[in-house]
Amino acid sequence: DTEVTQTPKHLVMGMTNKKSLKCEQHMGHRAMYWYKQKAKKPPELMFVYSYEKLSINESVPSRFSPECPNSSLLNLHLHALQPEDSALYLCASSQVAGPYNEQFFGPGTRLTVL
Amino acid sequence: GNSVTQMEGPVTLSEEAFLTINCTYTATGYPSLFWYVQYPGEGLQLLLKATKADDKGSNKGFEATYRKETTSFHLEKGSVQVSDSAVYFCALIGGSNYKLTFGKGTLLTVNP
């Protein structure tokens, strides 16, 4: 099983809402990632978790709050977002965080902030 | 820092044409190189990879060879199909930084 799953597929939220994105993998990977992708652009790294600990935060605003409850699950909690946060949010995983380990991506959650 | 430069798109080809998408990179040390493909409305799929000089990655008829002397990793396919229409991203992970660095992406459209 080389699949990363993400829910929901689509999400529309207002600027005062609180919502969460979920990501799951059952490949035994110990590194998980959140990326943000705007239209016609490459993905931009937001967070890296390694062995369930946050190891990289790419200066992401605090209205995005990641959580890694266990080695298979990764959440992204959203609060007080802005319309410019509308994007495709991609989760990825790799065996470990390192230069020789390819990252496997999920299908993404398309987020629209009204 | 690390960087990836891909040929600008869009690229439009007829079915069964030969495809080349150029990719060059700048990185410290010996990076691993990847090609990802993104079909419309979907996430990224790993297409192929190479982790050392002269390695050739291949998958689904696509190939790319890690050329350290020219710092390149060009993607090729001998005969494209309509189903290959997608955005292709060249990417690397280099040195002690395990962050994926992407090129800007190349949109490929294959017409019947």
Contacts between the chains, C-beta under 8 A, distances in Angstrom:
chain1	res1	chain2	res2	distance
A	4	B	43	8.0
A	6	B	43	7.8
A	31	B	98	7.8
A	40	B	105	7.6
A	41	B	104	7.5
A	41	B	105	7.5
A	42	B	89	5.7
A	42	B	91	8.0
A	42	B	102	3.6
A	42	B	103	6.8
A	42	B	104	6.1
A	42	B	105	5.5
A	43	B	44	6.9
A	43	B	100	7.8
A	43	B	102	6.4
A	45	B	99	5.6
A	45	B	100	6.9
A	48	B	98	7.5
A	48	B	99	7.6
A	56	B	99	7.2
A	88	B	43	7.9
A	90	B	43	5.5
A	90	B	44	6.8
A	92	B	44	7.9
A	97	B	98	4.5
A	98	B	93	7.8
A	98	B	98	5.3
A	99	B	31	6.8
A	99	B	32	5.4
A	99	B	93	4.7
A	99	B	94	6.5
A	99	B	95	7.0
A	99	B	96	7.8
A	99	B	97	7.9
A	99	B	98	5.9
A	100	B	32	5.4
A	100	B	51	5.2
A	100	B	93	7.7
A	101	B	93	7.8
A	101	B	98	7.6
A	102	B	32	7.7
A	102	B	34	6.2
A	102	B	46	5.4
A	102	B	49	5.4
A	103	B	46	7.6
A	103	B	100	6.0
A	104	B	46	6.5
A	105	B	36	7.6
A	105	B	43	4.4
A	105	B	44	4.2
A	105	B	45	7.1
A	105	B	46	7.8
A	106	B	43	5.4
A	107	B	42	5.7
A	107	B	43	4.3
A	108	B	42	7.4
A	108	B	43	4.5
